[in-house]
Each structure stands twice: as C-alpha cells, then as structure tokens.
C-alpha cells in the first residue's frame, strides 16, 4: 500500500530534504549570473572564448550524467553518501572556478575548463541522487508536487543568495584585497553556504527508508538502459521542453548584467536589488502554481506561467529597458516562466519513472533523473556559448566600457527579450504536446501497484496508448 515504506518520512525530514536544494541552487545561480562577467571583465578573456570554456565544461559534465545516473541505480550503491561527497566537492570547486589564474589565455583556458568541468561533475553527483530520491521516498502525485513546491519556495531564497550575495561578499572584501581575490573569496563563501545545506540534506534523510520497487528482470548495461529510455514516447517532447527553456533562461541570466551595466547604464551592484524580483516570483508563484497543479494539473500550471512571460517579454521590448524600474520588470516577467519550469521540472521526470516501470519493469530512478540533468547542462552550456557569440555579433567590446555603440545596446536588449521569448515559445509547444497528465499518472501508479502486488499481466488501455 502507498506510504507503507515511508513511515520515517516525517515533516521535519521532508523540510530538511527540501532545504537541501540550497546545496546546488546557490552554486548554479552564482555561476550562471557571474562566471561570464568574471572571465570577461576580471580575468580579461575574450567573450567568445569565455563562452567556449563554459560550453566545454558543462558538456563534459552533461555526458557523464548518464553514467552517474546508471551507477546510482546499481544495487548496493549508497546514494546518500554519493550526495554528501558530490555536494562538498561542488562547494570547494566553485571557489577554485573564480580564482584569477595567472598566465596567458591558453593556460587560463585550460585551467578554467578543467576546474569547471570537475565542479559540474561533482554538482551532478549531488543532483541526480538528490532529485531521484524524492520519488523513492514517496510515489504519491500530490505529495511529490507539494514537496517540490515547498522546495521551490525555499529556492527563491537560494536563487537570491546565488545572484545577490556574491556582490555583497565582494564589497565586504574590497579594500582588503585586490579585485580578483575578492571574487575568489566571495565564491568560496558561497561554496561554504552550499556545503552547509548539503549537510542538512544528508543528516535529514540518511535514515529514511526508500520504497522498494521490485522488477522482473536484471539491470541492463549502460548503453541499453539509455536506448530503452529514449524509446519512451514522451521523451520526444520532454527533452526539447527542458532544452529550450534552459537555453533561454541561461542566456537571460548571463545577459542581465550586460543589460544593467550597458543598456540601463546602472552599476553592477544593482543585481543585488533586482534579484529580489526573482525571489518574489518564487515566493508568490511557487505556492500558486503548486495549487493549480494539485487542483488541476502540472501541465496547465506550466502553460499559464509560460504564456504570461512570453506576452510580457514582448511588451518589455516595446517599452524599452533604460531604467532601474525596467530592470525590475524584465527580471519579474522572465522569472514567471522560470518559476513555472523549476517548480515542476523534476515532477515530469517522475512521470517517466512510473512509465518506465510500467513498460520495462525496471526501477531506474537515477538513470531517468540523469536525463533532465543532461539536457539541463546542454541547454545551459549552449546558452553560455551563444551569449558569448551574440555579444560578439552585436559588437560588444569590454575595452570600450560603457561607451558601447547604439547597435550594441539594441542587440543586448533584443537578446534579453525577443531571443528569450522565442526559446520559451518552443518550450511551451513541447509541454502542450507532452502526453502525461495527472489522470494518466494515476493510472500508471495504479497499474504499477497492482503489478507489485502480483498481478503481473495487468494492463491499462489508456496507458498503452502513449507507449
């Protein structure tokens, strides 16, 4: 029966698990908000080359995701300790990623590529088992939705920390150290916060018993596992849904500092104020969209958020971005779609875990959870590569300071609005076409419970129709 194996999942332990999102979120947001700016303005690396560093490092990690997911599904692997080690290394390597490495651009290229690659692999070693264990602690649709919703409300604070605290820490260290050292110390400070939340997560759930989901066959090898998972029909909509929204938000996040400094003519420190808009979006949007999802459906909640953001981004473009208020507005309307995605991102992968068990009689939570991680990294990596290329295309030159050409300023504004809205539109189409909803999930869950109870030949015609 549902819930029988999760009697130790107390409210306090759920809270500890939910707060564990901070272990990855503060790192993720600091990297995507500041790394490109750090490389181009502090280290002095060419924007296109800086984008290539990010592309390579994240792609290296992305293609180790399937291996990590597959390993986490192996019998006897302690995924909780996997999280502990991965989260600790991630915090340390974040600091190393913001170290001003001496030498020429070739030596710097090698250093930053290697260190950030190691950081992202460590990050994934935490994230895959972290997100997979949610559906291993409970398989109730509404409980999963609520856990993820509460987690994303907390994520509002973590996003703010990752986007705002680095400049606060830099300001604290300014006057005591040179600019490069200030950034390094700020990154290690954020890394320490990440490690603390990783420890909270570990000690909260280390004694929680995971649901045992028996399967009829032994585990497949790595390649066969992922070939079978790619054959799940909803994957053709799930993968581009994740890719295009993360491509757009990665570009938006990396570009916002350029919009603030060059388009609006404001100091970089403004990010610590405007990031509060994203905080508000999560605090308000996460509970509202979670309510929509539990009363209606996850898909509809995502669609509502996307449509609002797309329409408003076009409106922002025609209003123009040349003041602090405009930056707040831009951050806010982009944040609506961001909330809609992140609140339900992994919930959609949990749908696929149930579908895989139904179709293939497998328990592959780690492998399936690695898919959104892989697509997430590819989308973000391509986004960081694209922002470097697009900045070069519109004529951005860091040496000119704030004296950029009018064409460059319009280009930076178009990246923040038209390009991001276009990515959201493609992602919206994919989520509309994604076939699993609350009703079908309930049927999947019922079918799997019957099979675990011994009715191995049980089938559901509605479920079979989407296979």
C-alpha positions as CSV (number, residue, x, y, z in Angstrom):
1,X,0.0,0.0,0.0
2,X,1.1,3.6,-0.6
3,X,3.0,5.1,2.2
4,X,3.8,1.8,4.0
5,X,7.5,2.1,3.3
6,X,7.8,5.8,4.1
7,X,6.7,6.0,7.8
8,X,10.0,7.6,8.7
9,X,9.5,10.5,6.2
10,X,8.5,12.9,9.0
11,X,7.6,16.6,8.3
12,X,11.0,17.6,9.8
13,X,12.8,15.3,7.5
14,X,10.9,16.4,4.5
15,X,11.8,20.0,5.4
16,X,15.5,19.0,5.6
17,X,15.3,17.3,2.3
18,X,13.5,20.3,0.7
19,X,16.1,22.7,2.1
20,X,18.8,20.5,0.5
21,X,18.1,22.3,-2.8
22,X,20.3,25.1,-1.5
23,X,23.3,22.9,-1.9
24,X,23.0,23.1,-5.7
25,X,21.0,26.3,-6.3
26,X,23.4,28.8,-4.8
27,X,26.2,27.4,-6.9
28,X,24.1,27.2,-10.0
29,X,23.0,30.7,-9.8
30,X,26.3,32.3,-8.9
31,X,27.9,30.5,-11.8
32,X,25.4,31.5,-14.4
33,X,25.0,35.1,-13.2
34,X,28.7,35.9,-12.7
35,X,31.0,33.5,-14.4
36,X,30.9,35.0,-17.9
37,X,31.2,38.5,-16.4
38,X,34.1,37.3,-14.2
39,X,36.0,35.8,-17.1
40,X,35.5,38.8,-19.5
41,X,35.9,41.7,-17.1
42,X,38.1,40.5,-14.2
43,X,40.3,37.8,-16.0
44,X,40.1,39.6,-19.3
45,X,39.2,36.6,-21.6
46,X,37.5,37.2,-24.9
47,X,33.7,36.8,-24.7
48,X,33.5,34.1,-27.3
49,X,36.4,32.2,-25.7
50,X,34.8,32.6,-22.3
51,X,31.6,31.1,-23.7
52,X,33.6,28.2,-25.1
53,X,35.1,27.4,-21.7
54,X,31.6,27.2,-20.2
55,X,30.3,25.1,-23.2
56,X,33.1,22.5,-22.9
57,X,33.0,22.2,-19.1
58,X,29.2,21.8,-19.0
59,X,29.2,19.4,-21.9
60,X,31.9,17.2,-20.3
61,X,29.6,17.0,-17.3
62,X,26.4,16.5,-19.3
63,X,27.8,13.4,-21.0
64,X,28.9,11.9,-17.6
65,X,25.3,12.4,-16.3
66,X,24.1,9.1,-17.8
67,X,27.0,7.2,-16.2
68,X,26.3,8.8,-12.8
69,X,22.6,8.0,-13.1
70,X,23.3,4.4,-14.1
71,X,25.8,4.0,-11.2
72,X,23.2,5.3,-8.7
73,X,20.8,2.6,-9.8
74,X,23.3,-0.2,-9.2
75,X,22.5,-2.5,-6.2
76,X,24.4,-1.6,-3.1
77,X,25.3,2.0,-4.1
78,X,24.8,4.4,-1.2
79,X,23.3,7.3,-3.0
80,X,23.0,9.4,0.2
81,X,26.8,9.3,0.7
82,X,27.1,10.0,-3.1
83,X,25.2,13.2,-2.5
84,X,27.3,14.1,0.5
85,X,30.6,13.8,-1.3
86,X,29.4,15.4,-4.5
87,X,27.9,18.4,-2.7
88,X,31.0,19.0,-0.6
89,X,33.3,18.9,-3.7
90,X,31.0,21.3,-5.6
91,X,31.3,24.0,-3.0
92,X,35.1,23.8,-2.9
93,X,35.4,23.8,-6.7
94,X,33.1,26.8,-7.1
95,X,35.7,28.8,-5.2
96,X,38.5,27.5,-7.5
97,X,36.5,28.4,-10.6
98,X,36.6,32.1,-9.6
99,X,40.4,32.1,-8.9
100,X,42.3,34.5,-11.2
101,X,44.7,32.1,-12.8
102,X,47.9,33.8,-13.9
103,X,49.4,33.3,-17.4
104,X,48.3,33.7,-21.0
105,X,44.8,32.9,-22.4
106,X,45.8,29.4,-23.4
107,X,46.8,28.5,-19.9
108,X,43.7,30.2,-18.5
109,X,41.5,28.4,-21.0
110,X,42.9,25.0,-19.8
111,X,42.7,25.9,-16.1
112,X,39.1,27.2,-16.2
113,X,37.9,24.4,-18.5
114,X,39.3,21.7,-16.2
115,X,38.2,23.2,-12.9
116,X,34.7,24.0,-14.0
117,X,34.3,20.5,-15.6
118,X,35.2,18.9,-12.3
119,X,32.8,21.3,-10.5
120,X,29.9,20.3,-12.7
121,X,30.6,16.6,-12.4
122,X,30.6,17.0,-8.6
123,X,27.4,19.0,-8.9
124,X,25.7,16.3,-10.9
125,X,26.9,13.7,-8.4
126,X,24.8,15.5,-5.8
127,X,21.8,16.5,-8.0
128,X,21.0,13.1,-9.7
129,X,20.5,11.1,-6.4
130,X,19.0,14.2,-4.7
131,X,16.2,14.5,-7.1
132,X,15.8,10.8,-7.7
133,X,15.3,10.0,-4.0
134,X,12.2,12.2,-3.8
135,X,10.2,9.6,-5.8
136,X,11.9,6.8,-3.9
137,X,10.6,8.3,-0.6
138,X,7.0,8.7,-1.8
139,X,5.2,8.0,-5.1
140,X,2.1,10.0,-4.2
141,X,1.4,12.5,-7.0
142,X,0.1,15.3,-4.8
143,X,2.7,14.7,-2.0
144,X,5.5,14.9,-4.6
145,X,4.1,18.1,-6.1
146,X,3.9,19.6,-2.6
147,X,7.4,18.6,-1.7
148,X,8.7,20.1,-4.9
149,X,6.6,23.2,-4.4
150,X,7.8,23.9,-0.9
151,X,11.4,23.2,-2.1
152,X,11.0,25.8,-4.9
153,X,9.6,28.3,-2.4
154,X,12.8,27.9,-0.5
155,X,14.7,28.1,-3.8
156,X,13.6,31.7,-4.0
157,X,15.9,32.4,-1.1
158,X,18.7,30.3,-2.6
159,X,18.4,32.0,-6.0
160,X,18.6,35.3,-4.3
161,X,21.7,34.2,-2.4
162,X,23.4,32.9,-5.6
163,X,22.6,36.1,-7.5
164,X,22.9,38.8,-4.9
165,X,25.4,37.6,-2.2
166,X,28.5,37.4,-4.4
167,X,28.5,41.2,-4.9
168,X,27.8,41.7,-1.2
169,X,30.8,39.5,-0.4
170,X,33.0,41.2,-3.0
171,X,32.0,44.5,-1.4
172,X,32.9,43.2,2.1
173,X,36.4,42.1,0.9
174,X,37.0,45.2,-1.2
175,X,39.7,47.4,0.3
176,X,41.3,44.4,2.0
177,X,42.3,42.5,-1.2
178,X,42.6,43.1,-4.9
179,X,39.5,42.6,-7.2
180,X,40.4,39.1,-8.3
181,X,41.0,37.9,-4.7
182,X,37.7,39.5,-3.7
183,X,35.9,37.4,-6.3
184,X,37.7,34.2,-5.2
185,X,36.8,34.7,-1.6
186,X,33.2,35.5,-2.5
187,X,33.0,32.3,-4.4
188,X,34.4,30.3,-1.5
189,X,31.9,32.0,0.8
190,X,29.0,30.9,-1.5
191,X,30.6,27.4,-1.7
192,X,30.6,27.2,2.2
193,X,26.8,28.0,2.2
194,X,26.3,25.3,-0.4
195,X,28.1,22.7,1.7
196,X,26.1,23.6,4.8
197,X,22.8,22.9,3.0
198,X,24.3,19.7,1.7
199,X,25.0,18.5,5.2
200,X,21.5,19.5,6.3
201,X,20.0,17.4,3.5
202,X,22.2,14.4,4.3
203,X,21.5,14.2,8.0
204,X,17.8,14.8,7.4
205,X,17.2,11.8,5.2
206,X,20.0,9.3,5.9
207,X,17.7,7.0,7.9
208,X,14.7,7.4,5.6
209,X,13.7,4.0,4.0
210,X,13.3,4.1,0.3
211,X,10.3,2.4,-1.4
212,X,11.3,-1.0,-2.8
213,X,10.1,-1.4,-6.3
214,X,10.7,-5.0,-7.5
215,X,11.3,-5.6,-11.2
216,X,11.0,-8.7,-13.3
217,X,14.4,-8.5,-14.9
218,X,18.1,-7.8,-14.0
219,X,19.6,-4.3,-14.7
220,X,20.6,-3.6,-18.3
221,X,24.0,-2.3,-19.3
222,X,24.7,1.4,-19.6
223,X,24.0,1.8,-23.4
224,X,21.0,-0.5,-23.5
225,X,19.5,1.3,-20.5
226,X,19.5,4.7,-22.2
227,X,18.4,3.3,-25.6
228,X,15.4,1.9,-23.9
229,X,14.7,5.1,-22.1
230,X,14.9,7.2,-25.3
231,X,12.2,4.9,-26.8
232,X,9.7,6.2,-24.2
233,X,7.4,8.2,-26.5
234,X,7.0,11.2,-24.1
235,X,10.8,11.7,-24.3
236,X,10.4,13.4,-27.8
237,X,8.6,16.3,-26.1
238,X,10.2,16.1,-22.7
239,X,13.8,16.7,-24.0
240,X,13.1,19.8,-26.1
241,X,10.8,21.2,-23.4
242,X,13.7,21.2,-21.0
243,X,16.4,22.2,-23.5
244,X,14.8,25.3,-24.9
245,X,13.6,26.8,-21.7
246,X,17.0,26.4,-20.2
247,X,18.7,27.7,-23.3
248,X,16.6,30.8,-22.9
249,X,17.0,31.3,-19.2
250,X,20.7,30.7,-19.4
251,X,21.1,33.4,-21.9
252,X,18.8,35.7,-19.9
253,X,20.7,35.1,-16.7
254,X,24.2,35.6,-18.3
255,X,22.9,38.7,-20.2
256,X,21.2,40.5,-17.3
257,X,24.5,42.1,-16.0
258,X,25.2,43.4,-19.5
259,X,21.6,44.9,-19.7
260,X,22.1,46.5,-16.3
261,X,25.5,48.0,-17.0
262,X,25.3,48.9,-20.6
263,X,21.7,49.2,-21.7
264,X,20.3,50.8,-18.5
265,X,23.6,52.5,-17.5
266,X,23.4,51.3,-13.9
267,X,26.2,49.9,-11.6
268,X,26.7,46.1,-11.5
269,X,25.7,46.1,-7.8
270,X,22.1,46.7,-8.9
271,X,21.8,42.9,-9.4
272,X,21.6,42.5,-5.6
273,X,18.4,44.6,-5.7
274,X,16.8,43.3,-8.9
275,X,17.4,39.7,-7.9
276,X,14.8,40.3,-5.2
277,X,12.3,40.3,-8.1
278,X,13.0,36.6,-8.8
279,X,12.7,36.0,-5.0
280,X,9.2,37.5,-5.0
281,X,8.3,35.5,-8.1
282,X,9.2,32.2,-6.4
283,X,7.6,33.2,-3.1
284,X,4.3,34.1,-4.8
285,X,4.4,31.9,-7.9
286,X,5.5,28.6,-6.4
287,X,2.5,28.2,-4.0
288,X,0.0,29.5,-6.6
289,X,1.3,27.2,-9.3
290,X,1.5,24.3,-6.9
291,X,-2.1,24.9,-6.0
292,X,-3.0,24.9,-9.7
293,X,-1.1,21.7,-10.2
294,X,-2.8,19.8,-7.3
295,X,-6.3,21.1,-8.2
296,X,-5.9,20.9,-12.0
297,X,-2.7,19.6,-13.5
298,X,1.1,20.3,-13.6
299,X,1.0,20.9,-17.4
300,X,-1.6,23.6,-17.1
301,X,0.4,25.3,-14.3
302,X,3.5,25.4,-16.6
303,X,1.5,26.6,-19.6
304,X,0.0,29.5,-17.6
305,X,3.4,30.7,-16.4
306,X,5.0,30.4,-19.9
307,X,2.2,32.4,-21.6
308,X,2.4,35.2,-19.2
309,X,6.1,35.5,-19.5
310,X,6.1,35.4,-23.4
311,X,3.5,38.1,-23.7
312,X,5.1,40.3,-21.1
313,X,8.6,40.0,-22.6
314,X,7.4,41.3,-25.9
315,X,5.8,44.2,-24.0
316,X,9.0,45.0,-22.2
317,X,10.8,45.1,-25.6
318,X,8.5,47.7,-26.9
319,X,8.5,49.7,-23.7
320,X,12.4,49.7,-23.7
321,X,14.9,49.0,-21.0
322,X,16.6,52.1,-19.8
323,X,15.9,52.5,-16.0
324,X,16.0,50.6,-12.8
325,X,12.3,50.0,-12.9
326,X,12.7,48.4,-16.3
327,X,15.3,46.0,-15.0
328,X,12.9,45.0,-12.2
329,X,10.1,44.5,-14.8
330,X,12.4,42.4,-17.0
331,X,13.6,40.2,-14.1
332,X,10.0,39.8,-13.0
333,X,8.4,38.7,-16.3
334,X,11.3,36.3,-17.0
335,X,11.0,35.0,-13.5
336,X,7.4,33.9,-14.0
337,X,8.4,31.2,-16.6
338,X,11.5,30.3,-14.6
339,X,9.2,29.5,-11.6
340,X,6.8,27.5,-13.7
341,X,9.7,25.4,-15.0
342,X,11.7,24.8,-11.8
343,X,8.7,24.0,-9.6
344,X,7.7,21.1,-11.9
345,X,10.9,20.3,-13.7
346,X,11.6,17.0,-11.9
347,X,8.0,16.1,-11.4
348,X,7.8,15.5,-15.1
349,X,10.8,13.1,-14.9
350,X,8.9,11.3,-12.1
351,X,6.2,10.6,-14.6
352,X,8.7,8.9,-16.8
353,X,10.0,6.8,-13.9
354,X,6.4,5.4,-13.4
355,X,6.1,4.9,-17.2
356,X,9.4,3.1,-17.4
357,X,8.4,0.7,-14.6
358,X,5.1,0.0,-16.3
359,X,6.6,-0.6,-19.8
360,X,10.0,-2.1,-19.0
361,X,9.5,-3.5,-15.4
362,X,12.6,-1.5,-14.3
363,X,13.4,0.7,-11.3
364,X,15.7,3.3,-13.0
365,X,15.1,6.5,-11.0
366,X,18.7,7.5,-11.2
367,X,19.1,6.9,-14.9
368,X,15.8,8.8,-15.7
369,X,16.7,11.7,-13.4
370,X,20.0,12.0,-15.2
371,X,18.1,12.8,-18.4
372,X,16.9,16.2,-17.2
373,X,20.3,16.9,-15.8
374,X,21.9,16.1,-19.1
375,X,19.5,18.2,-21.1
376,X,19.8,21.0,-18.5
377,X,23.5,21.1,-18.8
378,X,23.4,21.0,-22.6
379,X,20.8,23.8,-22.7
380,X,22.8,25.9,-20.3
381,X,26.1,25.2,-22.0
382,X,24.8,26.2,-25.4
383,X,23.2,29.2,-23.8
384,X,26.5,30.4,-22.4
385,X,28.2,29.7,-25.7
386,X,25.5,31.6,-27.5
387,X,25.7,34.7,-25.2
388,X,29.4,35.0,-26.0
389,X,28.8,34.7,-29.7
390,X,25.8,37.0,-29.7
391,X,27.6,39.7,-27.7
392,X,30.4,39.5,-30.2
393,X,27.9,39.7,-33.1
394,X,26.3,42.8,-31.7
395,X,29.7,44.5,-31.4
396,X,30.2,44.3,-27.6
397,X,33.7,45.3,-26.6
398,X,34.6,45.3,-22.9
399,X,37.5,47.7,-23.6
400,X,35.0,50.4,-24.5
401,X,33.4,50.3,-21.1
402,X,30.0,51.9,-21.1
403,X,30.7,53.6,-24.4
404,X,29.1,50.8,-26.5
405,X,27.5,51.6,-29.9
406,X,23.7,52.2,-30.2
407,X,23.6,49.0,-32.3
408,X,25.2,47.0,-29.5
409,X,22.8,48.3,-26.9
410,X,19.8,47.4,-29.1
411,X,21.3,44.0,-29.6
412,X,21.8,43.4,-25.9
413,X,18.1,44.4,-25.3
414,X,16.9,42.1,-28.1
415,X,18.8,39.1,-26.6
416,X,17.0,39.8,-23.2
417,X,13.6,39.9,-24.8
418,X,13.0,38.5,-28.3
419,X,15.5,35.7,-28.1
420,X,14.4,34.5,-24.6
421,X,10.7,34.8,-25.6
422,X,11.4,32.7,-28.7
423,X,13.0,29.9,-26.6
424,X,10.1,30.0,-24.2
425,X,7.6,29.6,-27.1
426,X,9.3,26.5,-28.5
427,X,9.4,25.0,-24.9
428,X,5.7,25.9,-24.5
429,X,4.7,24.0,-27.6
430,X,6.6,20.9,-26.3
431,X,4.9,21.0,-22.9
432,X,1.5,21.2,-24.5
433,X,2.3,18.1,-26.6
434,X,3.7,16.2,-23.6
435,X,1.1,13.4,-23.1
436,X,1.2,12.5,-19.4
437,X,-1.1,14.4,-17.1
438,X,-2.4,13.8,-13.6
439,X,-5.1,11.4,-14.8
440,X,-2.6,9.2,-16.7
441,X,-0.1,9.3,-13.9
442,X,-2.7,8.0,-11.5
443,X,-3.4,5.1,-13.9
444,X,0.3,4.4,-14.2
445,X,0.6,4.3,-10.4
446,X,-2.4,2.1,-10.0
447,X,-1.1,-0.3,-12.7
448,X,2.4,-0.5,-11.1
449,X,0.9,-1.1,-7.6
450,X,-1.2,-4.0,-9.0
451,X,1.9,-5.5,-10.6
452,X,4.0,-5.2,-7.5
453,X,1.1,-7.0,-5.7
454,X,1.4,-9.9,-8.1
455,X,-0.9,-9.0,-11.0
456,X,2.0,-9.1,-13.5
457,X,-0.3,-9.3,-16.5
458,X,-2.3,-6.2,-15.6
459,X,-2.6,-3.6,-18.4
460,X,-4.3,-0.3,-18.9
461,X,-5.5,0.7,-22.3
462,X,-5.1,4.4,-21.8
463,X,-1.5,4.0,-20.6
464,X,-0.7,1.6,-23.5
465,X,-1.9,4.3,-25.9
466,X,1.0,6.6,-25.0
467,X,3.7,3.9,-25.0
